[in-house]
Amino acid sequence: MHANLAARRHLKRGVPPHLAGHPDYNVHADDIDFQIESDFIGLMAPGMPRSATDIAMRAGRVMNFGEGIYGGVFVSCMYSATFFAKSPRAVVEAGLRCLPPRSKYHRVIADVLEWSRAEPSDWESVWRRMEKKWNLAEPCPEGAMRPFNIDAALNGAYIALGLLYGGGEMDRTIEVFDARRAGL
């Protein structure tokens, strides 16, 4: 993963861990690295989103910053919420509550929640709206001008979309989440 590799290089060069994910050192600060590694935090903090957020904010700085850290916060809070939440929507809403309201990540997830309320049976319509509004924003530098965007906020929206339209069924959730491979 890009942010992890960049952080490792910087740590070996003496950059302090709390700065290794900062954009001054890491051009991949907003990538998905921490987001895909943060589930353990929610499992350590069942039903305790504040604790999950606190741990994620500290741990994520090693490889990410800003939206990249918020990806880990979102995922860890959703994991934390799954212990007591009554529905996938409640899980996504719990993750949203852990995000700073002015962050891009919060705005992306809020859009997905709003659009899914308006289109409760048409995930493809929500997918297209998501792609149109958010997929051209801040792609990973390695994927600029190519169909390759590992931006944490956008990929968090894919997670939310899968959960919201998966109906609590694993196969369906994965099918919706992985629609980008089908070219939608």
C-alpha positions as CSV (number, residue, x, y, z in Angstrom):
1,M,0.0,0.0,0.0
2,H,1.2,3.5,-0.8
3,A,0.8,5.3,2.4
4,N,2.3,2.4,4.4
5,L,5.4,2.2,2.2
6,A,5.9,5.9,2.3
7,A,5.6,6.0,6.1
8,R,8.0,3.1,6.5
9,R,10.6,5.0,4.4
10,H,10.1,8.1,6.4
11,L,10.4,6.2,9.7
12,K,13.7,4.6,8.6
13,R,14.9,8.2,7.8
14,G,14.1,9.4,11.3
15,V,10.7,11.1,10.8
16,P,8.8,10.8,14.1
17,P,5.9,8.3,13.9
18,H,3.2,11.0,14.6
19,L,4.5,12.9,11.5
20,A,5.1,10.0,9.1
21,G,1.6,10.2,7.7
22,H,1.5,14.0,7.4
23,P,1.2,15.4,3.8
24,D,4.5,17.2,4.3
25,Y,6.1,13.8,4.2
26,N,3.6,11.5,2.7
27,V,1.8,12.3,-0.6
28,H,-0.5,9.3,0.0
29,A,-1.9,10.8,3.3
30,D,-5.5,10.6,2.0
31,D,-5.2,7.0,0.7
32,I,-7.1,4.0,2.1
33,D,-4.2,2.3,4.0
34,F,-5.4,2.9,7.5
35,Q,-9.0,2.5,6.5
36,I,-8.4,-1.1,5.5
37,E,-6.4,-1.9,8.6
38,S,-8.5,-0.2,11.3
39,D,-11.2,-2.9,11.9
40,F,-9.3,-4.2,14.9
41,I,-9.9,-1.0,16.7
42,G,-13.6,-1.3,16.6
43,L,-13.3,-4.9,17.8
44,M,-11.3,-3.7,20.8
45,A,-13.9,-1.1,21.6
46,P,-17.3,-2.8,21.3
47,G,-20.1,-0.2,21.7
48,M,-17.5,2.5,22.6
49,P,-17.2,4.8,19.6
50,R,-15.3,7.5,21.5
51,S,-12.6,5.0,22.5
52,A,-12.5,3.7,19.0
53,T,-12.1,7.3,17.6
54,D,-9.4,8.1,20.2
55,I,-7.3,5.0,19.3
56,A,-7.8,5.5,15.6
57,M,-6.7,9.1,15.7
58,R,-3.5,8.2,17.4
59,A,-2.7,5.0,15.5
60,G,-3.6,6.3,12.0
61,R,-1.1,9.2,12.1
62,V,1.8,6.8,11.5
63,M,0.7,6.3,7.8
64,N,-2.1,8.7,7.0
65,F,-3.4,12.2,7.8
66,G,-6.8,14.0,7.5
67,E,-9.2,12.1,5.3
68,G,-6.9,9.0,5.4
69,I,-7.2,8.9,9.2
70,Y,-10.9,9.6,9.1
71,G,-11.2,6.4,7.0
72,G,-9.9,4.5,9.9
73,V,-12.1,6.3,12.3
74,F,-15.2,5.6,10.2
75,V,-14.4,1.9,9.8
76,S,-13.5,1.4,13.5
77,C,-16.6,3.2,14.7
78,M,-18.8,1.1,12.4
79,Y,-17.2,-2.1,13.8
80,S,-17.7,-0.7,17.3
81,A,-21.4,0.0,16.5
82,T,-22.1,-3.5,15.0
83,F,-22.2,-5.0,18.5
84,F,-25.4,-3.2,19.3
85,A,-26.8,-1.6,16.1
86,K,-30.1,-2.8,14.8
87,S,-29.5,-2.3,11.1
88,P,-26.7,-1.7,8.5
89,R,-28.0,1.9,8.2
90,A,-27.5,2.4,12.0
91,V,-24.0,1.1,11.6
92,V,-23.2,3.6,8.8
93,E,-24.8,6.4,10.8
94,A,-22.7,5.5,13.8
95,G,-19.6,5.8,11.7
96,L,-20.7,9.1,10.4
97,R,-21.2,10.5,13.9
98,C,-17.5,9.8,14.6
99,L,-16.3,12.1,11.7
100,P,-15.7,15.8,11.9
101,P,-18.7,17.4,10.3
102,R,-16.7,19.7,8.0
103,S,-14.4,16.9,6.7
104,K,-14.7,15.8,3.1
105,Y,-15.2,12.2,4.5
106,H,-18.3,13.3,6.5
107,R,-19.8,15.1,3.5
108,V,-19.2,12.0,1.2
109,I,-20.9,9.6,3.7
110,A,-23.7,12.1,4.4
111,D,-24.4,12.3,0.6
112,V,-24.6,8.5,0.4
113,L,-27.0,8.3,3.3
114,E,-29.2,11.1,1.9
115,W,-29.2,9.6,-1.6
116,S,-30.0,6.2,-0.4
117,R,-33.0,7.5,1.5
118,A,-34.2,9.1,-1.7
119,E,-33.5,6.0,-3.8
120,P,-34.1,3.1,-1.4
121,S,-34.2,0.4,-4.1
122,D,-31.8,1.8,-6.7
123,W,-28.2,1.5,-5.5
124,E,-26.9,2.0,-9.1
125,S,-28.4,5.5,-9.2
126,V,-26.6,6.3,-5.9
127,W,-23.4,4.8,-7.3
128,R,-23.5,7.0,-10.4
129,R,-24.2,10.1,-8.3
130,M,-21.3,9.2,-6.0
131,E,-19.0,8.7,-8.9
132,K,-20.0,11.9,-10.6
133,K,-19.6,14.1,-7.6
134,W,-16.7,12.5,-5.7
135,N,-14.6,10.2,-7.9
136,L,-12.7,13.0,-9.7
137,A,-11.6,14.6,-6.5
138,E,-8.1,14.1,-5.2
139,P,-7.1,10.7,-6.7
140,C,-4.0,9.0,-5.4
141,P,-1.0,10.6,-7.2
142,E,-0.1,7.2,-8.7
143,G,-3.6,6.9,-10.2
144,A,-4.2,10.5,-11.4
145,M,-5.7,10.5,-14.9
146,R,-6.3,6.7,-14.7
147,P,-9.3,4.7,-13.4
148,F,-7.5,4.3,-10.1
149,N,-8.7,6.2,-7.1
150,I,-7.8,4.9,-3.6
151,D,-9.0,8.1,-1.9
152,A,-10.2,7.1,1.6
153,A,-13.4,9.1,1.5
154,L,-14.5,7.7,-1.8
155,N,-13.7,4.2,-0.8
156,G,-15.6,4.7,2.5
157,A,-18.6,5.6,0.3
158,Y,-18.3,2.3,-1.5
159,I,-18.3,0.5,1.9
160,A,-21.4,2.5,3.0
161,L,-23.2,1.8,-0.2
162,G,-22.6,-1.9,0.1
163,L,-23.8,-2.0,3.7
164,L,-26.9,0.2,2.9
165,Y,-28.0,-1.9,-0.1
166,G,-26.7,-5.3,0.9
167,G,-29.8,-5.9,3.1
168,G,-27.7,-7.6,5.8
169,E,-26.7,-10.3,3.4
170,M,-23.0,-10.8,2.9
171,D,-23.1,-11.8,-0.7
172,R,-25.3,-8.9,-1.7
173,T,-23.2,-6.5,0.3
174,I,-20.0,-7.6,-1.5
175,E,-21.8,-7.4,-4.9
176,V,-22.8,-3.8,-4.3
177,F,-19.5,-2.8,-2.8
178,D,-17.5,-4.3,-5.6
179,A,-19.6,-2.8,-8.4
180,R,-16.7,-0.7,-9.5
181,R,-15.1,-3.8,-11.0
182,A,-18.2,-4.3,-13.1
183,G,-17.7,-0.9,-14.6
184,L,-20.6,0.9,-13.1
